[in-house]
């Protein structure tokens, strides 16, 4: 029988210094199934920590959120379908040289001109690839707006359809919907920086199913363990790409440690009480002038 060896002081210190995903420990074997892709990239973990920090300004928050979205979007778009397309590729040209003129007193310069003359075929034909799927981006207002630009860099031809949601008594309420009457996309990417209780993104996914989207992907920086499990249980066919998972929710249904209110941090706006959310700013107890 062998006895368990206690770790040395150096081993204990090394264990304590091991990096974690965004400052939060994550399980080595996520139990959410094959449709949940949890990133373990160290650069992404570093940037999520910056996003969490209360010292991060709105300008830096927007910048880092764009960078994180690009990373998540790059991975999430890996399953898009492509089709072969013919294309032409330029080949090198032969060049001839001629002599230009230069002003003697060096007031200005006229550069030596070089003209190229095609010799034989100036291009070759080959077959390339083009994304075949018609893609729609679905940012959930407000915070989802901060993820749109990065996704459009990846998919510049994608349509963008906004859905506005807010919570009332922990339940999602829709206040804006710009989905076209007819669904003409093959894949939809739902953009929401945080999946907390999961009720908001589940509601949006239900709407997209009724709209007729064949494939739905959810991109999120942080998700709670319970919210992610609820999302996958309710919509098992969707695919989720998430940067890190938080274990806890507070009484208000926000991830702990989370990153605060993503919309307020993105746009530098103050917190608004639920009872005042739909009031005109002049009618609210707290306005921007109060915190200026």
C-alpha positions in Angstrom: 0.0 0.0 0.0 1.5 3.3 -1.0 0.8 6.5 0.9 -0.2 9.8 -0.8 2.7 12.2 -1.1 2.0 15.7 0.0 2.9 18.4 -2.6 6.0 20.4 -2.0 5.9 24.1 -1.4 7.2 24.7 -4.9 4.6 22.4 -6.4 1.8 24.1 -4.5 3.0 27.5 -5.7 3.1 26.3 -9.3 -0.4 24.9 -9.0 -1.7 28.2 -7.7 -0.1 30.1 -10.5 -1.7 28.0 -13.3 -3.6 30.2 -15.7 -7.4 29.9 -15.9 -9.8 30.7 -18.7 -10.5 34.4 -18.4 -9.8 34.3 -14.6 -12.4 31.6 -14.1 -11.7 27.9 -13.8 -13.4 25.8 -16.4 -14.0 22.0 -16.5 -11.5 19.9 -18.4 -14.4 18.0 -20.0 -17.4 20.2 -20.6 -20.7 18.3 -20.2 -22.7 20.3 -22.7 -22.5 18.0 -25.6 -20.8 18.2 -29.0 -22.7 21.3 -30.1 -21.0 23.6 -27.5 -17.5 24.8 -28.4 -15.7 26.3 -25.5 -12.5 28.1 -26.5 -9.3 27.4 -24.5 -7.1 29.8 -26.4 -4.7 31.6 -24.0 -4.9 34.9 -25.9 -8.7 34.8 -25.7 -8.5 34.1 -22.0 -6.3 37.1 -21.6 -8.7 39.4 -23.5 -11.7 38.1 -21.6 -9.9 39.1 -18.4 -9.5 42.6 -19.8 -13.2 42.7 -20.7 -14.1 41.7 -17.2 -12.0 44.4 -15.5 -13.9 47.4 -14.1 -11.0 49.6 -15.0 -11.5 48.9 -18.8 -12.9 52.0 -20.4 -15.9 51.9 -22.9 -13.5 52.5 -25.8 -11.2 49.7 -24.7 -14.2 47.5 -24.0 -15.5 48.0 -27.6 -12.1 47.3 -29.0 -11.5 44.1 -27.1 -15.0 42.8 -27.7 -14.4 43.2 -31.5 -11.2 41.2 -31.1 -12.8 38.4 -29.1 -15.7 38.3 -31.6 -13.4 37.9 -34.5 -11.7 34.9 -32.8 -15.1 33.3 -31.9 -16.5 34.0 -35.3 -13.6 32.6 -37.2 -14.1 29.3 -35.3 -17.9 29.3 -35.6 -17.8 29.8 -39.4 -15.6 26.8 -40.0 -18.6 24.7 -41.0 -20.0 27.0 -43.7 -20.5 25.4 -47.1 -18.5 26.4 -50.1 -18.9 25.9 -53.8 -16.3 25.9 -56.6 -16.0 29.0 -58.7 -13.8 29.7 -61.8 -11.3 32.5 -61.4 -8.3 34.1 -63.1 -4.9 34.5 -61.4 -2.4 37.1 -62.7 1.1 36.0 -63.6 4.3 38.1 -63.9 4.9 40.6 -66.6 8.0 41.4 -68.5 9.0 45.0 -68.1 10.7 47.6 -70.3 12.4 50.7 -69.0 12.4 54.2 -70.3 14.1 57.4 -69.1 12.2 60.4 -67.7 13.4 63.9 -66.8 14.7 65.4 -63.7 14.7 69.2 -62.8 18.3 70.3 -62.5 17.9 72.7 -59.6 16.2 70.0 -57.5 12.9 71.8 -56.9 10.9 68.8 -57.8 11.4 65.2 -59.0 9.8 63.4 -61.9 10.4 59.6 -61.3 11.7 57.2 -63.9 8.7 55.8 -65.6 8.3 52.0 -66.0 5.8 50.6 -68.3 4.8 46.9 -68.4 3.9 45.1 -71.6 2.1 41.8 -71.3 3.9 39.0 -73.0 1.8 36.0 -74.0 -0.9 35.1 -71.5 -1.1 37.5 -68.5 -3.3 35.3 -66.4 -4.1 31.6 -65.8 -7.4 30.0 -65.1 -8.1 27.9 -62.0 -10.9 26.9 -59.6 -11.4 28.6 -56.2 -14.0 28.4 -53.4 -16.8 30.7 -52.5 -19.1 30.5 -49.5 -22.3 29.0 -50.7 -24.5 29.6 -47.6 -26.6 32.7 -47.3 -25.7 34.1 -43.8 -27.7 36.4 -41.5 -26.2 38.1 -38.4 -28.7 38.6 -35.5 -27.4 41.0 -32.9 -29.5 41.2 -29.7 -29.7 44.9 -28.8 -28.0 46.6 -27.3 -24.8 44.7 -26.5 -24.9 42.5 -29.6 -24.1 45.6 -31.7 -20.5 45.4 -30.4 -20.0 42.1 -32.1 -21.4 43.0 -35.6 -18.4 44.8 -37.1 -16.0 41.8 -36.5 -18.5 39.4 -38.0 -18.9 41.6 -41.1 -15.2 41.6 -41.6 -15.4 37.8 -41.8 -18.7 37.7 -43.7 -19.0 41.1 -45.6 -22.0 39.9 -47.6 -24.1 38.8 -44.6 -27.4 40.4 -43.8 -27.8 42.1 -40.4 -31.2 41.8 -38.7 -31.6 43.4 -35.3 -33.7 42.1 -32.5 -34.2 44.2 -29.3 -34.8 42.5 -26.0 -35.0 43.6 -22.4 -35.9 41.8 -19.2 -38.9 42.4 -17.0 -39.2 40.4 -13.8 -36.5 38.0 -15.1 -38.5 37.3 -18.3 -37.4 38.5 -21.8 -39.6 41.1 -23.5 -39.1 42.0 -27.2 -39.3 45.7 -28.1 -37.8 45.6 -31.6 -37.7 43.1 -34.5 -36.3 43.7 -38.0 -36.4 40.2 -39.4 -37.6 40.3 -43.0 -41.0 38.9 -43.7 -39.5 36.0 -45.7 -36.4 34.0 -44.5 -33.9 33.9 -47.3 -30.8 32.8 -45.3 -29.3 29.3 -44.7 -27.4 30.1 -41.5 -28.1 32.6 -38.7 -25.5 33.8 -36.1 -27.0 35.1 -32.9 -24.7 37.7 -31.3 -24.9 38.3 -27.6 -21.8 38.9 -25.4 -23.3 37.2 -22.3 -25.7 34.2 -21.9 -26.8 34.5 -18.3 -30.1 32.9 -17.4 -30.4 31.9 -21.1 -34.0 33.1 -21.4 -33.3 36.0 -23.9 -31.2 34.0 -26.3 -33.7 31.1 -26.1 -36.5 33.4 -27.0 -34.5 34.7 -30.0 -33.7 31.2 -31.2 -37.4 30.3 -31.0 -38.2 33.3 -33.2 -35.6 32.3 -35.7 -37.0 28.8 -35.9 -40.4 30.1 -36.6 -38.9 32.4 -39.2 -37.5 29.3 -40.9 -33.7 29.4 -40.5 -32.3 25.9 -41.1 -29.1 26.4 -39.0 -28.6 28.6 -35.9 -25.3 29.4 -34.2 -25.0 31.4 -31.0 -21.8 33.4 -30.3 -21.1 34.6 -26.8 -18.1 35.7 -24.8 -19.3 34.4 -21.4 -22.1 32.0 -20.5 -23.3 30.7 -17.2 -23.3 27.0 -16.7 -27.0 26.8 -15.9 -28.0 29.2 -18.8 -25.9 27.2 -21.3 -27.4 23.9 -20.1 -30.9 25.3 -20.4 -30.2 26.7 -23.9 -28.9 23.3 -25.2 -31.7 21.4 -23.5 -34.4 23.7 -25.1 -32.7 23.9 -28.5 -30.4 20.9 -28.8 -29.8 21.4 -32.6 -28.2 24.8 -32.3 -24.4 25.3 -32.1 -22.9 27.5 -29.5 -19.4 29.1 -29.5 -18.4 30.6 -26.2 -15.2 32.0 -24.7 -15.6 30.9 -21.1 -18.2 29.6 -18.7 -19.1 31.1 -15.3 -20.5 28.8 -12.6 -22.8 31.2 -10.8 -25.7 33.6 -11.3 -26.7 36.3 -8.8 -30.3 37.0 -7.7 -30.7 39.4 -10.6 -29.8 36.7 -13.1 -26.4 38.0 -14.0 -23.2 35.9 -14.4 -20.8 35.9 -11.5 -18.1 37.2 -12.0 -19.4 38.0 -15.5 -18.5 41.4 -16.9 -21.3 43.7 -15.7 -23.9 45.1 -18.0 -22.4 44.7 -21.4 -24.6 47.3 -23.1 -23.8 50.0 -20.5 -20.1 49.2 -20.6 -20.1 49.2 -24.4 -21.8 52.6 -24.8 -20.8 54.2 -21.5 -24.4 54.6 -20.2 -25.5 54.5 -16.6 -27.6 51.7 -15.1 -31.3 52.2 -15.3 -33.9 50.7 -12.9 -36.2 48.2 -14.5 -39.2 50.3 -13.7 -37.7 53.3 -15.6 -36.3 51.4 -18.6 -39.1 52.4 -21.0 -39.5 56.0 -19.7 -38.2 59.0 -21.5 -34.8 60.1 -20.2 -36.3 63.3 -18.9 -38.7 61.3 -16.7 -36.1 59.0 -15.1 -34.7 59.6 -11.7 -31.1 59.2 -12.9 -29.9 60.7 -16.2 -26.5 61.2 -17.8 -26.5 64.7 -16.3 -26.7 63.2 -12.8 -23.5 61.2 -13.3 -21.6 63.8 -15.3 
